[in-house]
């Protein structure tokens, strides 16, 4: 490990943070800046190898507040640009900060194909269920019936669930947190960085101006979160509630919420979370859970190692081709094929 121990201050830029007061982005920024020193230490990554790439949107201002290398790309193209950065230099620790409008609408194809390719990127997906920077249009995650500037009578579209989308696109890592849960967010971000391959951390983020309290049904206040969310950790029982008295069991091919000690259910009946299970069935069910029928799943839902990592595969392929090639430099190229000497 490196001799120098970084602190969050090492990753804070000198730029004024220009998000609205009360915006959930502040909490996410705090979590990332807290996570990076631990990531640097555990992965032996020096400061100059951290790189942030963003698209367009409120979340995409993130790179200006990080004291790292960064690239502010165009709308929907953050994952494509980041794929190029990582493939060109696999040593870099590449992060993508993007929103539900940026990556799930115009950037949808880049998002799902980066996941399918398993590029070693760390994507932080800010989900406030609205277009904030462009002043309040509905997004691909806006709730059905949501009244916005572009849906004055309510949306008629069913929203995306980012977790289902990631897992359905053959994702190897998906986690979810809430903007105000800084400790849990940091935990998810560290796990994402340690994962080899594409990681997506969905941040349930509040836009106080254009979609205030969109996650309030399960996220407002610690008491509410205790009863209406479940924090999953690999190897631990799927328990929730103020006293951890409720749990998830699997019956009749679906998940069921039970109270331990009632109706004959014991702790042994409660599922143990296996984030490393390659089969996607249970992970998809967990990612899809919605309040009020189920608690909303937080924490690392899926973390499956896969040797097929795109940028590493490209690097190996290039080295194999170079090793077998007779052309090792530009001079070799110029002297290859048919040549003539002009006298």
N, C-alpha and C positions, 0 to 999 in steps of 0.2 A: 504494500500500500504506500501511497505517497506520504512523504514526511509532513507536508503542510496540511493542516486541517482547515478546510474552508468553513465559513459561517454564512448565514443568510445574507449578511451585508455585502459579501463578495459577489452576489448575484443581483444586487439592486442597482439599477442605473440612476443617473442624476436627473432623470426627466420627471416632471410633475405628472402624477397619475391623474388622467383626465376622464375618469368615469364618473357617472352621476353619484352623488352621495347616497349610500345605501345599496348601491349596485352589488350583486353577488360576485361580480368579477374580482372585487377587492379580496374576498376570502380565498378565491382560487389562486390569485397571485401570491398571497401569503403562504398558502400550502406548497406551491411550487418552489418558492424561494427557501422554504424550510426543508423541502425534500432534497434539493440538489446537493447540499453539502454531504448528506448521508450517501447519496448515490455516487458522488465523486469518490468518497472514501471506500465504499464497498465494491466499486467497479474499477478502482484505480484510474479514474478519468480526470486528467488535468482540466483546469478551467477553460483553456483555449480550444477544447474539443467539443464543448457544448454549443449547439446551434439550434435556433428556434426559427421556424417558418410559419407564416400565417397567410390567410387569404384576405377577405374583406369582411368587415363587420366590427361591432364593438369589441368582441373577443380578440380580433386580429390586431388591435392596438397593443396587445400583450408584449410583443417583441421590443417595443420602445422602453418598457419598464424593466427589462432584463439586461444585466450587464454581461451579455454574451454576444457571440456572432448571431446575426439574424437576417432574415429576408422577408420583406413584406411583399407578397406576390399579388396576384389578381384574383377576382372573385371565383371561388370554386376550385382554384388550381393549387391550393396549398399542398395537398397530398401528392400531386404530380411533381411539383417542384422539389418537395422533400425526398421523393423517390430518386430523382436525379442526383440530389446532393449526397444521399446516403450511398447510392451505387457508385458514384464517382470517388467517394472517400469513405469506405466502410468503418474507418476508425472513429468517425464523428459520432457523437451521441446526439441524435437528431430528434427534435420535438416539434409537433405540429399543434398550434392553438387555433381552433376553428369553431364555428357555430353551427347550429342546426340548419340555418339557411344556407350557409357557406358550403358545408360538406354533404348535406342530405338533399339539396335541391340542385342548383347548377353544378355542384361538384360531386353529385351522386356517383357517377361512373368512376371517377378517379378514386373515390372513397372505397367502393366495394372491390375494385380491382387491386388496390394497394393491399387490402385485407386478403383477397384471394392469393395474391403473390407472396404474402407473408413477408413483406419488406420490414426490416428491423427499424420501425419508426415507433415513437411514443406519441399517440394522438390524444390530446385533451379536448373533448367535444363539449362545448358549452351549450347546454340545452335550456333555453328560456321560453321555448315554444312561441317565438315571435321574431320578426325582423326588427331589431332595435335601432340600428344605425340609420336605416331608411324610414324610420318613424312609424312603425306599428302595423305592417302588413302581416297576414298570417303566414306561417311557415309549414314545412312538412310534418312538424310534430305538434302543431296547434290542435287543441281538442276539437272534436266534432261539434259543430254548432257555435264555435267561437266567433264573436262579433269583433271585427277589426275594420281598419280603413278599406281593405280590399274584400271584405266579406261583411258588409253592413247588415245583412239579414242572417248572418251565421254561416260558417263554413259547411260545405256539403261533402267534404273529403274526410275519409278515415285517416288518422295520422300514422306515421311510422313510429315503431318502437325501436330505438337505436340498438338495443341489446339483441333483439330478434334479428335485426338486419345484419349485425356483425357476425353472430353465430351462424346465420344462414349463408353468409358469404365465406364460410369455412374459417372464421376467425379463431385464432389460437389463444387470445387473451381478451377478456372483457371484464371491466369493473365499473362500479357506479358509486357516486358519493353525492353529497349535498353541499352547496357552496359554504354554508355556515359550519359544517363539520370539518374543521381544518385538520384535526388530528387524523380522522379517518381518511380524508383526502390525501394527506401526506403518505399514509400507509399504502393506499392504492397506487400512488404515483411511484413510490419506491419499488413496489412489486412489479409495476409495469416496466420500469427501467431495467430491472434484473431479468426480465423475460426476454429470451432471444427470439425475435420475430415481431410481427405487428402487435402492438398493444393499443387498446382503445379504452380510455377512462371517460365515461359520461358524467359530467358535472351537472346536476340539477340546479340550475342557476336562476335567480330571481331578477327580473327587469322591473324596477320600481316605477318606471315611467309608463311603459306601454303594455305590460302584462303582469302587474303587481299581484303577488300571492298565487301565481299559477300552480305552485306546488304546495300551497298551504294546507291542503287536506291531509297530507301526511308529513309535511316538513316543518310546520309552524310550532315551535316550542319543543323543549326536550320531552315533556310528557307525551305530546302527540307523536313524536318520532318513536318513542319507546313502544307505543301501542300499535303504530301503523307502519312501521318499517322493521325489517329484520337484517341485521348485519351478519353476513356469511363469512366464516373463516374456515379454511381447509382443515379437516380433521376434527371440527367441533360440531356439536349438536345444533340443529337449526331451531334455536329457541329465540323468543322475543317476548315483549311485555315488560311492564315495570319491574316485575319480580322474576322474569324469565319463566313464567308459568305456562306460556303458550308455545306450541311447536308445530312443525310441519310433518305430516306423515304422507305416505303414498298408498292410496287405495283406489281400486277400480280404474287403474291407469291414469289417475290424476292426483294432484296435490290436494291435501285437506288440512285445514287449520283445526287443531284440537287444543284442549286444556289438559295438561298433565295432571293425572289424579282424578279426572272425571271421565265417565262413560267407559271405564276400564282401560284408558290409555295410560301407559307408563313412560318413563324416560327412554326405555329401551325401544319403544315404538317410534320415537322421533328420529327423523333422518339425520345422518351425519354427512356434513358437506364434503364432497370430493371434487375439488376444483380441477383435478388432474384427469378426471374421467374423459376418455376420448369420445365416447358416444355423446352426442349433443342433446339427446332427448330431455334429460332432467335440467340441464343448463338452460335450454330454450324455455322450459316451463318456468324456471326461476326468473329469468329475464323478463318474461311476459306478465308476471304477477302485477295486478293493479288493485289499489284500494278502491272500493270498500270490500271487495270479495277476498282479497289477500293483502298481506303486508307487502310493501314495496321492497324489493331485494336491494341491499347495499353491500359494499365490499367487493372482493374479487370473486366473481361468479364462475369464470372459466380461465384456466391457465394451463394450457397443454403444450408441451414441448414438441417441436416438429423440426426435423433436420433440414427440411426444404425451406431455407430462408433465402429470399430472392437475391439480396445484395451479395451475400456470401457465395451463392451459387454462381453469380456472374463473375465475381472475383476469381473463383477457382477455374472457371471456364477460360477466362482470359489468360491465366497463368499456364493452363494446359496447352492452349493454342500457341502461346509464345514459346513454350518449351519445345514444341514439335515443329516450329516454323524455322525455315532457313533465313528468314528476314528478321534481324534483331534490332535494326536501327534504320534511319532514313537513308543512310549511305548504302546499306544493303538493298533497300527498295529501289534506289536509283540505278543500281548496277544489276538488278534482276531482269529477267526476260531478254528480249533481243536488243542488243546494243550495237552502235556503229561508232566508228572513229572517223571524224571528219578531218582531212588533211588540208 
